[in-house]
Amino acid sequence: MESMTGFGSATVKRNDFSVTIEAKSVNHKALSPTIRLPDVLWNQEPVVWKATGKLFERGRIKINVRIDIDGEDAALPSVNLDAAEKYIKAAKTLSADLDCTSEVSAGALFGLPGVVSMTDSSGLDSGELSSAFLECMEKALKALKESRLREGNALAPVFRDGFRDIRSLADPILQEQKGNVQERFLKLKERITILLDDVRLDENRLMQELAVLADRSDVSEEVQRLQCHLDHAGEILDSDESSPGRRLGFLIQEMHREINTMGSKVDDADLSLSIIDMKNILSSLKEQVLNIE
């Protein structure tokens, strides 16, 4: 089992530079990578998409790539004057069209994308940079995969314990409610006899109607279907299925449906509390399954 929550990072060093990649992942209904690359690596985005798609099927994955240059001038900012001039020109155009000030301070320009970078990687050997980037990306995505697997393996016992607890709560409800159905039948018969007093009724018809009323409190079918869902969920947890999240989510939804129906039929206070406990367990599992790929 693999979680959609995880973090992985890697750094690959060369003689005069290093590449660092951080990859963070959270839950999402589909695979949705967000990639931030330095300008010098802008053409590598399709490569990142392809590598991410091979390892993951679901999750919102944020990938941030940074290049650090070694040497005395490594920490000095590099200013892209061409980009700054374009921002100033655009500000003047807006000023003319909207009748507002066109003044743009140097401090404001510093915060705009593409104007200032702390490293100038344009002079690096492209082949060596590409090689370092691909190696670093492979390591970072592998670390993210391992992190997600660790998180998923930690969640598996949570589901097993939750399903076991639901089963242990459901079995007594079935046994108790079977006795309650018979008891309810006798009470209804006694009450109707008292209310009608000397009125003569068709005994067979009366028995049929009473049986229908009593049967409405029978939870046998709901408990049996709930147990089937629990068995199926256990099989999924034991399997090597790569993306069980959607199937587990569907089964939890179906379990909730059966438990709701049981709650509408049960009129015993203690059994109602057990049903509330089952709902609470399922609510917790429903939140957890959102993180499962």
N, C-alpha and C positions, 0 to 999 in steps of 0.2 A: 504494500500500500504506500502511496506517495502523496504527501501533502502539497498544496500549492503555495505554502508559505516557506520561504527559505532565503538564504543569503550565501553568496559565494564571491570570492575575490582571488586575484592572482596578480603577480608582478613578474615581468620578464625583463632582465637587464642586458644591455649590450654595452659596447665600449664607451660610447658617449651619450647614451640616452637609456631610458627605461619606459616600458609600457605597463600601465596599471589599469585593470578592468574590475569594476564592481557590478555584480548582478543581484538585484533584489526581486523577489517574487511574492505576490499576494494572490488571493483567490479571484477568479474571473470565469465566466461561463465558457469562454473560448480562449485560445492562445492570442495574446495581445502584447507583443514586444514594443517597448519604447526605447529607442537607441539614440544616444548622444555621442557623436564622434567628433574629434578634432577636424578642422577643415582639410588637413593634409590626408585624412583617411575617409573623405566623404564618399568615395566610390566603393567602400567596403560594406555598406549597409546591406545589400542583397546577400552577401556572404554571411553576415550575422543572422539575418532572417532564416536562411537555409539551415545553419548550424543549430539555431534555437528550435526550429521545427522538427529536427531529427531527434532531439532529446525530450521535448515536452509537447503535450497535447492541449493543456489548459493552463490558465494563469496569466495575470498581468505582470510582465517581466520588464523591469527597468534596467537598462545596461548603460553604464557610464564609462567612457574610455578617456584616459588621461595619458599624455606624453610628458615626461620630465627629462629635461636636457641637463647633462652634467657639465661642469665647468664654471668659470668665474662669473659669466654673465647669465647663468641659468635662471637666476631669480629676478632678473630685470625684465620689466614689462616690454612687450613688443607692440607698437602702435600701428594700426592699419589706417594710414591717412586717407586712402581712397574711400574706405568705408565711412570714415568720419565726415568727409566732404559730402558724400551722398546723403547722410543724415541731415546735415545743415541745409543742403539744397531742398530736401523734402520739407524741412521745417519752414523755409521761406515760402514754399508753394502753399502750404497750409495757412500761413499767415496772410497771404494775399487772398486766398479763397474764403477764409473764415473771419477775416478782419481781427486778428489777434497778434500778440507779440511773437516774433520769430527768434528771439534770443535763446541760444542753446549754450550752456556753460560747458567747460571742459570736464567738470565733474560729472555732469549728466551724460556726456558722451562716453565717459569711462564705463558707465553701467550698461551701455547698449551692446547687443550681441555683435561680435565680429570686429569691434573697434580695438580692444586691448586684450592681449593674451600674455600670460606670464612666461611663455616659452615660444621661441620661433623654430618650428620644426620643418620649415620649408627647405632647409639646406641639408636635411638628412638623406642618406641613401635610401631610395624608395624600396629597393628590393630587400634590404636589411630590415627596414621599418615594417614592411608587409609581413615578412617572416616572423618577426617578434610579435606583431599584432595577432597573427593567426595562432601562434603557440600560446599566447596569453589568453586569448578568447577560449580556446579549447580547455585550458586549465580552469578558468573562471566558471564556465558553464558546467564543467564536471563537478566542481566544488558546490555549485548551486544544486545540481542533481543529488549529490550525496546529502546535502542539508535537507532537501525536501523529503528524501527517503527516510532520514533519521526522524524527522518530524512525523511522517506518516506511520512509521513503525511504533512511535510513541503513542499515536492515537488509536491504533488497532485494539489494544487492551481496553481502552475506554468504551469502544463499541461493544466488545465482547461482554464486558461487565454490565453495560446497560441492557443489552438484549437478555442476558441471563436474569437480571433483576426483574425485567418485565415478565418473563416467563414464570418466575417464581411467584409473582403477584397475580398472574392470570389464572393459574391452575386452581388455587383456592376459590376464586370467584366462580369458576365453572362448577365446582363441587357444591358450594354453598347455594348457588342459584338453582341448581337442580332440585334441592330440597325445598327451596322457597317457592318454586313453581307449583309443586304438589300442595304445599301449605296454602298458597294463594287460591288455588282451585277450591279447596275445602272451605275457606273463608267466604269466597264469593257465593258458593252454593248455600252456605248457612245464612248469609245476609239476605239473599234473594228470597229464601224460604220464609224468613221473618217478615220481610216487607210485603210479600204477596199474601201471606197468611193462608186463607182458605181458597185462594184463587187456584184453579187447576190448570196446569200447563202440560204441554207435551214433554215428557221426561227426556226423550231422546234429543229433541230440539234444544232443550235447556242444557243438556250435557254438552252438546256441540258448541253452543255459544260460550259456555263457561270455559271449555277447552281452548277456544280461540283467544279469549281474554287472557287466560293464564299463559298461553304460548307466547304472547307478546312480551313477556318478561324473560323468556328463555334466551340465554346468551350462548348456547352451544355452538351455533354456526359462527358467530363472531370470534369466539375464542379459538375455534379450529382454524379459521382463516388467519387469525393473528399468529398462531403457532406455525402455520405454513410460511408466513412471511418471515418469521424469526429463523426458521430452518434455512430458508433461501438466503437470508442475510449472512448466516453463519457460513454457508457454502461459498459466498462471494469473498468473505474474509479469509477463508482457507485456500482460495484459488490464487493463481498467479496472474490474474487479470490486471492489466496495466492501468486501466482507468475505471475503477469501480464506483467513482463518486456519484455519477448520474443514477446508476442502478440502485445504490444504497439510498440515495435521496428519494427516489420513487417509492422504494419499499417502506421507508420511514413515513412517508406521506400516507401510504395505504394502511400502515399500522395505526396511525392517528385516526383514520376514518373508522376502523373497526372499534377502537377504544371509545370514540365518541358515541357510536351506536350502543355499545355496552353501557355507557353512562346513562343513556336515555331509558334503558330498560331496568337497570338496577335500582331498587328502592330501599336497600339496606344501607344504613349509615356507615358501617364499617367497610362494606364493599365499595361504597362510593369514595371513601378515603383512599382505598387501594387504587381505584381508577384515577384519582387525582395524582397519586404518586407516579403511575405509569405515564400520565401526560407530562409531568414535570421531567421525567427521564427522557422522553421523546423530544421535548423542546430543547433540552441540552444537546442531544445527539443531532438534532436538525441543524443547530448552529455549527457543530463540529464538522458535519458532512459537507458544509459549504467550502471547507478547506481541502477536501480530498479531490485529487485529480480523477 
